[in-house]
Amino acid sequence: MKYECELCGYVYDPEVGDPDNGIEPGTAFEDLPEDWVCPLCSASKDEFTEVE
């Protein structure tokens, strides 16, 4: 499952992670730190919705 930022459209893919911000590939969205934010617009995790 992937997760899309409702504000800017960035898609977090757990298989890719967010290496630029220290998130290793394989990190589930639920396992992201609570203070993780969208790398494009700095939206919080609660601004993301599941997409297929």
CHARMM internal coordinates of N, CA and C (Angstrom, degrees):
IC EDIT
DIST 1 N 1 CA 1.4466
DIST 1 CA 1 C 1.5366
ANGL 1 N 1 CA 1 C 109.25
DIST 1 C 2 N 1.3047
ANGL 1 CA 1 C 2 N 116.21
DIHE 1 N 1 CA 1 C 2 N 137.70
DIST 2 N 2 CA 1.4578
ANGL 1 C 2 N 2 CA 122.21
DIHE 1 CA 1 C 2 N 2 CA 177.24
DIST 2 CA 2 C 1.5260
ANGL 2 N 2 CA 2 C 108.65
DIHE 1 C 2 N 2 CA 2 C -109.14
DIST 2 C 3 N 1.3024
ANGL 2 CA 2 C 3 N 116.02
DIHE 2 N 2 CA 2 C 3 N 164.47
DIST 3 N 3 CA 1.4679
ANGL 2 C 3 N 3 CA 121.28
DIHE 2 CA 2 C 3 N 3 CA -176.16
DIST 3 CA 3 C 1.5142
ANGL 3 N 3 CA 3 C 109.49
DIHE 2 C 3 N 3 CA 3 C -131.71
DIST 3 C 4 N 1.3456
ANGL 3 CA 3 C 4 N 115.77
DIHE 3 N 3 CA 3 C 4 N 129.63
DIST 4 N 4 CA 1.4609
ANGL 3 C 4 N 4 CA 120.99
DIHE 3 CA 3 C 4 N 4 CA -175.76
DIST 4 CA 4 C 1.5218
ANGL 4 N 4 CA 4 C 110.85
DIHE 3 C 4 N 4 CA 4 C -110.21
DIST 4 C 5 N 1.3252
ANGL 4 CA 4 C 5 N 115.38
DIHE 4 N 4 CA 4 C 5 N 135.34
DIST 5 N 5 CA 1.4551
ANGL 4 C 5 N 5 CA 121.25
DIHE 4 CA 4 C 5 N 5 CA 174.81
DIST 5 CA 5 C 1.5239
ANGL 5 N 5 CA 5 C 108.47
DIHE 4 C 5 N 5 CA 5 C -71.35
DIST 5 C 6 N 1.3384
ANGL 5 CA 5 C 6 N 116.43
DIHE 5 N 5 CA 5 C 6 N 125.03
DIST 6 N 6 CA 1.4658
ANGL 5 C 6 N 6 CA 120.61
DIHE 5 CA 5 C 6 N 6 CA -178.69
DIST 6 CA 6 C 1.5260
ANGL 6 N 6 CA 6 C 111.87
DIHE 5 C 6 N 6 CA 6 C -70.69
DIST 6 C 7 N 1.3281
ANGL 6 CA 6 C 7 N 116.90
DIHE 6 N 6 CA 6 C 7 N -20.20
DIST 7 N 7 CA 1.4604
ANGL 6 C 7 N 7 CA 120.01
DIHE 6 CA 6 C 7 N 7 CA -176.11
DIST 7 CA 7 C 1.5275
ANGL 7 N 7 CA 7 C 113.14
DIHE 6 C 7 N 7 CA 7 C -86.26
DIST 7 C 8 N 1.3517
ANGL 7 CA 7 C 8 N 117.22
DIHE 7 N 7 CA 7 C 8 N -41.02
DIST 8 N 8 CA 1.4686
ANGL 7 C 8 N 8 CA 118.51
DIHE 7 CA 7 C 8 N 8 CA -173.93
DIST 8 CA 8 C 1.5205
ANGL 8 N 8 CA 8 C 114.41
DIHE 7 C 8 N 8 CA 8 C -124.54
DIST 8 C 9 N 1.3442
ANGL 8 CA 8 C 9 N 117.92
DIHE 8 N 8 CA 8 C 9 N -11.12
DIST 9 N 9 CA 1.4524
ANGL 8 C 9 N 9 CA 120.01
DIHE 8 CA 8 C 9 N 9 CA 178.11
DIST 9 CA 9 C 1.5191
ANGL 9 N 9 CA 9 C 114.92
DIHE 8 C 9 N 9 CA 9 C 91.15
DIST 9 C 10 N 1.3478
ANGL 9 CA 9 C 10 N 118.17
DIHE 9 N 9 CA 9 C 10 N 0.46
DIST 10 N 10 CA 1.4698
ANGL 9 C 10 N 10 CA 120.44
DIHE 9 CA 9 C 10 N 10 CA 175.67
DIST 10 CA 10 C 1.5209
ANGL 10 N 10 CA 10 C 109.01
DIHE 9 C 10 N 10 CA 10 C -59.34
DIST 10 C 11 N 1.3304
ANGL 10 CA 10 C 11 N 117.16
DIHE 10 N 10 CA 10 C 11 N 137.67
DIST 11 N 11 CA 1.4586
ANGL 10 C 11 N 11 CA 121.32
DIHE 10 CA 10 C 11 N 11 CA 178.89
DIST 11 CA 11 C 1.5242
ANGL 11 N 11 CA 11 C 109.03
DIHE 10 C 11 N 11 CA 11 C -112.28
DIST 11 C 12 N 1.3391
ANGL 11 CA 11 C 12 N 115.78
DIHE 11 N 11 CA 11 C 12 N 121.42
DIST 12 N 12 CA 1.4645
ANGL 11 C 12 N 12 CA 121.11
DIHE 11 CA 11 C 12 N 12 CA 173.41
DIST 12 CA 12 C 1.5124
ANGL 12 N 12 CA 12 C 108.23
DIHE 11 C 12 N 12 CA 12 C -86.78
DIST 12 C 13 N 1.3329
ANGL 12 CA 12 C 13 N 115.58
DIHE 12 N 12 CA 12 C 13 N 121.32
DIST 13 N 13 CA 1.4609
ANGL 12 C 13 N 13 CA 122.58
DIHE 12 CA 12 C 13 N 13 CA 178.50
DIST 13 CA 13 C 1.5243
ANGL 13 N 13 CA 13 C 107.42
DIHE 12 C 13 N 13 CA 13 C -111.28
DIST 13 C 14 N 1.3487
ANGL 13 CA 13 C 14 N 117.90
DIHE 13 N 13 CA 13 C 14 N 113.65
DIST 14 N 14 CA 1.4644
ANGL 13 C 14 N 14 CA 120.01
DIHE 13 CA 13 C 14 N 14 CA -179.01
DIST 14 CA 14 C 1.5258
ANGL 14 N 14 CA 14 C 113.96
DIHE 13 C 14 N 14 CA 14 C -56.11
DIST 14 C 15 N 1.3225
ANGL 14 CA 14 C 15 N 118.10
DIHE 14 N 14 CA 14 C 15 N -29.27
DIST 15 N 15 CA 1.4674
ANGL 14 C 15 N 15 CA 120.46
DIHE 14 CA 14 C 15 N 15 CA 179.41
DIST 15 CA 15 C 1.5217
ANGL 15 N 15 CA 15 C 111.52
DIHE 14 C 15 N 15 CA 15 C -67.84
DIST 15 C 16 N 1.3284
ANGL 15 CA 15 C 16 N 116.75
DIHE 15 N 15 CA 15 C 16 N -26.75
DIST 16 N 16 CA 1.4657
ANGL 15 C 16 N 16 CA 122.10
DIHE 15 CA 15 C 16 N 16 CA -179.18
DIST 16 CA 16 C 1.5245
ANGL 16 N 16 CA 16 C 111.13
DIHE 15 C 16 N 16 CA 16 C -96.53
DIST 16 C 17 N 1.3311
ANGL 16 CA 16 C 17 N 116.74
DIHE 16 N 16 CA 16 C 17 N -35.36
DIST 17 N 17 CA 1.4561
ANGL 16 C 17 N 17 CA 121.16
DIHE 16 CA 16 C 17 N 17 CA -175.50
DIST 17 CA 17 C 1.5232
ANGL 17 N 17 CA 17 C 110.27
DIHE 16 C 17 N 17 CA 17 C 73.40
DIST 17 C 18 N 1.3153
ANGL 17 CA 17 C 18 N 115.62
DIHE 17 N 17 CA 17 C 18 N -154.45
DIST 18 N 18 CA 1.4693
ANGL 17 C 18 N 18 CA 122.58
DIHE 17 CA 17 C 18 N 18 CA 177.77
DIST 18 CA 18 C 1.5293
ANGL 18 N 18 CA 18 C 106.43
DIHE 17 C 18 N 18 CA 18 C -140.13
DIST 18 C 19 N 1.3614
ANGL 18 CA 18 C 19 N 116.43
DIHE 18 N 18 CA 18 C 19 N 69.08
DIST 19 N 19 CA 1.4640
ANGL 18 C 19 N 19 CA 120.38
DIHE 18 CA 18 C 19 N 19 CA -172.64
DIST 19 CA 19 C 1.5236
ANGL 19 N 19 CA 19 C 114.12
DIHE 18 C 19 N 19 CA 19 C -58.22
DIST 19 C 20 N 1.3274
ANGL 19 CA 19 C 20 N 117.80
DIHE 19 N 19 CA 19 C 20 N -30.09
DIST 20 N 20 CA 1.4668
ANGL 19 C 20 N 20 CA 119.66
DIHE 19 CA 19 C 20 N 20 CA 179.43
DIST 20 CA 20 C 1.5240
ANGL 20 N 20 CA 20 C 111.64
DIHE 19 C 20 N 20 CA 20 C -64.33
DIST 20 C 21 N 1.3187
ANGL 20 CA 20 C 21 N 116.25
DIHE 20 N 20 CA 20 C 21 N -21.31
DIST 21 N 21 CA 1.4642
ANGL 20 C 21 N 21 CA 120.95
DIHE 20 CA 20 C 21 N 21 CA -179.44
DIST 21 CA 21 C 1.5291
ANGL 21 N 21 CA 21 C 112.34
DIHE 20 C 21 N 21 CA 21 C -116.69
DIST 21 C 22 N 1.3340
ANGL 21 CA 21 C 22 N 116.07
DIHE 21 N 21 CA 21 C 22 N 21.85
DIST 22 N 22 CA 1.4575
ANGL 21 C 22 N 22 CA 121.03
DIHE 21 CA 21 C 22 N 22 CA 173.28
DIST 22 CA 22 C 1.5097
ANGL 22 N 22 CA 22 C 115.57
DIHE 21 C 22 N 22 CA 22 C 80.71
DIST 22 C 23 N 1.3449
ANGL 22 CA 22 C 23 N 117.80
DIHE 22 N 22 CA 22 C 23 N 14.39
DIST 23 N 23 CA 1.4681
ANGL 22 C 23 N 23 CA 121.01
DIHE 22 CA 22 C 23 N 23 CA 178.80
DIST 23 CA 23 C 1.5262
ANGL 23 N 23 CA 23 C 108.17
DIHE 22 C 23 N 23 CA 23 C -98.92
DIST 23 C 24 N 1.3257
ANGL 23 CA 23 C 24 N 115.16
DIHE 23 N 23 CA 23 C 24 N 114.44
DIST 24 N 24 CA 1.4562
ANGL 23 C 24 N 24 CA 121.28
DIHE 23 CA 23 C 24 N 24 CA -176.14
DIST 24 CA 24 C 1.5327
ANGL 24 N 24 CA 24 C 111.91
DIHE 23 C 24 N 24 CA 24 C -69.34
DIST 24 C 25 N 1.3466
ANGL 24 CA 24 C 25 N 117.33
DIHE 24 N 24 CA 24 C 25 N 148.08
DIST 25 N 25 CA 1.4660
ANGL 24 C 25 N 25 CA 119.99
DIHE 24 CA 24 C 25 N 25 CA 171.08
DIST 25 CA 25 C 1.5315
ANGL 25 N 25 CA 25 C 109.95
DIHE 24 C 25 N 25 CA 25 C -55.13
DIST 25 C 26 N 1.3123
ANGL 25 CA 25 C 26 N 116.16
DIHE 25 N 25 CA 25 C 26 N 142.34
DIST 26 N 26 CA 1.4543
ANGL 25 C 26 N 26 CA 120.88
DIHE 25 CA 25 C 26 N 26 CA -178.76
DIST 26 CA 26 C 1.5231
ANGL 26 N 26 CA 26 C 113.42
DIHE 25 C 26 N 26 CA 26 C 93.48
DIST 26 C 27 N 1.3337
ANGL 26 CA 26 C 27 N 117.82
DIHE 26 N 26 CA 26 C 27 N 1.04
DIST 27 N 27 CA 1.4651
ANGL 26 C 27 N 27 CA 121.13
DIHE 26 CA 26 C 27 N 27 CA 179.85
DIST 27 CA 27 C 1.5292
ANGL 27 N 27 CA 27 C 109.93
DIHE 26 C 27 N 27 CA 27 C -84.04
DIST 27 C 28 N 1.3308
ANGL 27 CA 27 C 28 N 115.54
DIHE 27 N 27 CA 27 C 28 N 117.02
DIST 28 N 28 CA 1.4667
ANGL 27 C 28 N 28 CA 120.52
DIHE 27 CA 27 C 28 N 28 CA 179.04
DIST 28 CA 28 C 1.5234
ANGL 28 N 28 CA 28 C 110.13
DIHE 27 C 28 N 28 CA 28 C -65.06
DIST 28 C 29 N 1.3222
ANGL 28 CA 28 C 29 N 116.95
DIHE 28 N 28 CA 28 C 29 N 149.35
DIST 29 N 29 CA 1.4644
ANGL 28 C 29 N 29 CA 121.28
DIHE 28 CA 28 C 29 N 29 CA 179.24
DIST 29 CA 29 C 1.5291
ANGL 29 N 29 CA 29 C 110.50
DIHE 28 C 29 N 29 CA 29 C -55.29
DIST 29 C 30 N 1.3327
ANGL 29 CA 29 C 30 N 116.05
DIHE 29 N 29 CA 29 C 30 N -41.57
DIST 30 N 30 CA 1.4640
ANGL 29 C 30 N 30 CA 121.02
DIHE 29 CA 29 C 30 N 30 CA -179.43
DIST 30 CA 30 C 1.5244
ANGL 30 N 30 CA 30 C 111.93
DIHE 29 C 30 N 30 CA 30 C -62.43
DIST 30 C 31 N 1.3393
ANGL 30 CA 30 C 31 N 116.92
DIHE 30 N 30 CA 30 C 31 N -24.46
DIST 31 N 31 CA 1.4621
ANGL 30 C 31 N 31 CA 121.36
DIHE 30 CA 30 C 31 N 31 CA -177.42
DIST 31 CA 31 C 1.5300
ANGL 31 N 31 CA 31 C 113.14
DIHE 30 C 31 N 31 CA 31 C -92.61
DIST 31 C 32 N 1.3389
ANGL 31 CA 31 C 32 N 117.19
DIHE 31 N 31 CA 31 C 32 N -1.09
DIST 32 N 32 CA 1.4615
ANGL 31 C 32 N 32 CA 119.13
DIHE 31 CA 31 C 32 N 32 CA 176.35
DIST 32 CA 32 C 1.5228
ANGL 32 N 32 CA 32 C 109.19
DIHE 31 C 32 N 32 CA 32 C -65.48
DIST 32 C 33 N 1.3358
ANGL 32 CA 32 C 33 N 117.95
DIHE 32 N 32 CA 32 C 33 N 145.80
DIST 33 N 33 CA 1.4689
ANGL 32 C 33 N 33 CA 119.41
DIHE 32 CA 32 C 33 N 33 CA 177.30
DIST 33 CA 33 C 1.5278
ANGL 33 N 33 CA 33 C 110.84
DIHE 32 C 33 N 33 CA 33 C -57.89
DIST 33 C 34 N 1.3278
ANGL 33 CA 33 C 34 N 116.72
DIHE 33 N 33 CA 33 C 34 N 148.69
DIST 34 N 34 CA 1.4597
ANGL 33 C 34 N 34 CA 120.66
DIHE 33 CA 33 C 34 N 34 CA -179.02
DIST 34 CA 34 C 1.5190
ANGL 34 N 34 CA 34 C 112.00
DIHE 33 C 34 N 34 CA 34 C -60.31
DIST 34 C 35 N 1.3393
ANGL 34 CA 34 C 35 N 117.48
DIHE 34 N 34 CA 34 C 35 N -26.81
DIST 35 N 35 CA 1.4656
ANGL 34 C 35 N 35 CA 120.60
DIHE 34 CA 34 C 35 N 35 CA -178.53
DIST 35 CA 35 C 1.5314
ANGL 35 N 35 CA 35 C 112.86
DIHE 34 C 35 N 35 CA 35 C -92.06
DIST 35 C 36 N 1.3588
ANGL 35 CA 35 C 36 N 116.86
DIHE 35 N 35 CA 35 C 36 N 6.40
DIST 36 N 36 CA 1.4648
ANGL 35 C 36 N 36 CA 119.91
DIHE 35 CA 35 C 36 N 36 CA 176.28
DIST 36 CA 36 C 1.5187
ANGL 36 N 36 CA 36 C 108.59
DIHE 35 C 36 N 36 CA 36 C -66.82
DIST 36 C 37 N 1.3316
ANGL 36 CA 36 C 37 N 116.13
DIHE 36 N 36 CA 36 C 37 N 139.83
DIST 37 N 37 CA 1.4630
ANGL 36 C 37 N 37 CA 120.87
DIHE 36 CA 36 C 37 N 37 CA 178.13
DIST 37 CA 37 C 1.5229
ANGL 37 N 37 CA 37 C 109.43
DIHE 36 C 37 N 37 CA 37 C -129.56
DIST 37 C 38 N 1.3096
ANGL 37 CA 37 C 38 N 116.45
DIHE 37 N 37 CA 37 C 38 N 160.99
DIST 38 N 38 CA 1.4560
ANGL 37 C 38 N 38 CA 122.34
DIHE 37 CA 37 C 38 N 38 CA 177.05
DIST 38 CA 38 C 1.5269
ANGL 38 N 38 CA 38 C 109.21
DIHE 37 C 38 N 38 CA 38 C -55.43
DIST 38 C 39 N 1.3348
ANGL 38 CA 38 C 39 N 117.59
DIHE 38 N 38 CA 38 C 39 N 128.12
DIST 39 N 39 CA 1.4613
ANGL 38 C 39 N 39 CA 119.93
DIHE 38 CA 38 C 39 N 39 CA -178.28
DIST 39 CA 39 C 1.5263
ANGL 39 N 39 CA 39 C 113.93
DIHE 38 C 39 N 39 CA 39 C -68.75
DIST 39 C 40 N 1.3295
ANGL 39 CA 39 C 40 N 117.77
DIHE 39 N 39 CA 39 C 40 N -14.59
DIST 40 N 40 CA 1.4632
ANGL 39 C 40 N 40 CA 119.70
DIHE 39 CA 39 C 40 N 40 CA -179.81
DIST 40 CA 40 C 1.5237
ANGL 40 N 40 CA 40 C 112.75
DIHE 39 C 40 N 40 CA 40 C -95.90
DIST 40 C 41 N 1.3459
ANGL 40 CA 40 C 41 N 116.93
DIHE 40 N 40 CA 40 C 41 N -41.71
DIST 41 N 41 CA 1.4751
ANGL 40 C 41 N 41 CA 118.21
DIHE 40 CA 40 C 41 N 41 CA -173.43
DIST 41 CA 41 C 1.5255
ANGL 41 N 41 CA 41 C 113.82
DIHE 40 C 41 N 41 CA 41 C -126.23
DIST 41 C 42 N 1.3287
ANGL 41 CA 41 C 42 N 116.99
DIHE 41 N 41 CA 41 C 42 N 1.95
DIST 42 N 42 CA 1.4761
ANGL 41 C 42 N 42 CA 123.12
DIHE 41 CA 41 C 42 N 42 CA 177.87
DIST 42 CA 42 C 1.5244
ANGL 42 N 42 CA 42 C 114.00
DIHE 41 C 42 N 42 CA 42 C 66.71
DIST 42 C 43 N 1.3389
ANGL 42 CA 42 C 43 N 117.86
DIHE 42 N 42 CA 42 C 43 N 22.55
DIST 43 N 43 CA 1.4586
ANGL 42 C 43 N 43 CA 120.74
DIHE 42 CA 42 C 43 N 43 CA 175.07
DIST 43 CA 43 C 1.5303
ANGL 43 N 43 CA 43 C 109.32
DIHE 42 C 43 N 43 CA 43 C -70.17
DIST 43 C 44 N 1.3295
ANGL 43 CA 43 C 44 N 116.31
DIHE 43 N 43 CA 43 C 44 N 149.41
DIST 44 N 44 CA 1.4591
ANGL 43 C 44 N 44 CA 120.48
DIHE 43 CA 43 C 44 N 44 CA 179.37
DIST 44 CA 44 C 1.5308
ANGL 44 N 44 CA 44 C 110.50
DIHE 43 C 44 N 44 CA 44 C -77.35
DIST 44 C 45 N 1.3400
ANGL 44 CA 44 C 45 N 115.42
DIHE 44 N 44 CA 44 C 45 N 168.33
DIST 45 N 45 CA 1.4654
ANGL 44 C 45 N 45 CA 120.76
DIHE 44 CA 44 C 45 N 45 CA -177.76
DIST 45 CA 45 C 1.5213
ANGL 45 N 45 CA 45 C 112.68
DIHE 44 C 45 N 45 CA 45 C -58.04
DIST 45 C 46 N 1.3348
ANGL 45 CA 45 C 46 N 117.81
DIHE 45 N 45 CA 45 C 46 N -29.47
DIST 46 N 46 CA 1.4714
ANGL 45 C 46 N 46 CA 119.20
DIHE 45 CA 45 C 46 N 46 CA -177.55
DIST 46 CA 46 C 1.5233
ANGL 46 N 46 CA 46 C 113.04
DIHE 45 C 46 N 46 CA 46 C -74.50
DIST 46 C 47 N 1.3204
ANGL 46 CA 46 C 47 N 117.39
DIHE 46 N 46 CA 46 C 47 N -2.74
DIST 47 N 47 CA 1.4701
ANGL 46 C 47 N 47 CA 121.73
DIHE 46 CA 46 C 47 N 47 CA 175.30
DIST 47 CA 47 C 1.5337
ANGL 47 N 47 CA 47 C 111.52
DIHE 46 C 47 N 47 CA 47 C -92.02
DIST 47 C 48 N 1.3369
ANGL 47 CA 47 C 48 N 117.18
DIHE 47 N 47 CA 47 C 48 N 4.22
DIST 48 N 48 CA 1.4593
ANGL 47 C 48 N 48 CA 122.06
DIHE 47 CA 47 C 48 N 48 CA -178.85
DIST 48 CA 48 C 1.5110
ANGL 48 N 48 CA 48 C 111.42
DIHE 47 C 48 N 48 CA 48 C -102.16
DIST 48 C 49 N 1.3404
ANGL 48 CA 48 C 49 N 116.13
DIHE 48 N 48 CA 48 C 49 N 145.29
DIST 49 N 49 CA 1.4627
ANGL 48 C 49 N 49 CA 121.09
DIHE 48 CA 48 C 49 N 49 CA 175.15
DIST 49 CA 49 C 1.5264
ANGL 49 N 49 CA 49 C 108.45
DIHE 48 C 49 N 49 CA 49 C -126.93
DIST 49 C 50 N 1.3347
ANGL 49 CA 49 C 50 N 114.93
DIHE 49 N 49 CA 49 C 50 N 152.72
DIST 50 N 50 CA 1.4642
ANGL 49 C 50 N 50 CA 121.04
DIHE 49 CA 49 C 50 N 50 CA 179.44
DIST 50 CA 50 C 1.5133
ANGL 50 N 50 CA 50 C 110.32
DIHE 49 C 50 N 50 CA 50 C -69.08
DIST 50 C 51 N 1.3353
ANGL 50 CA 50 C 51 N 115.95
DIHE 50 N 50 CA 50 C 51 N 138.08
DIST 51 N 51 CA 1.4704
ANGL 50 C 51 N 51 CA 122.28
DIHE 50 CA 50 C 51 N 51 CA 172.43
DIST 51 CA 51 C 1.5180
ANGL 51 N 51 CA 51 C 106.94
DIHE 50 C 51 N 51 CA 51 C -134.69
DIST 51 C 52 N 1.3310
ANGL 51 CA 51 C 52 N 116.70
DIHE 51 N 51 CA 51 C 52 N 157.58
DIST 52 N 52 CA 1.4637
ANGL 51 C 52 N 52 CA 120.05
DIHE 51 CA 51 C 52 N 52 CA -179.88
DIST 52 CA 52 C 1.5040
ANGL 52 N 52 CA 52 C 111.41
DIHE 51 C 52 N 52 CA 52 C -94.15
END
COOR INIT
IC SEED 1 N 1 CA 1 C
IC BUILD
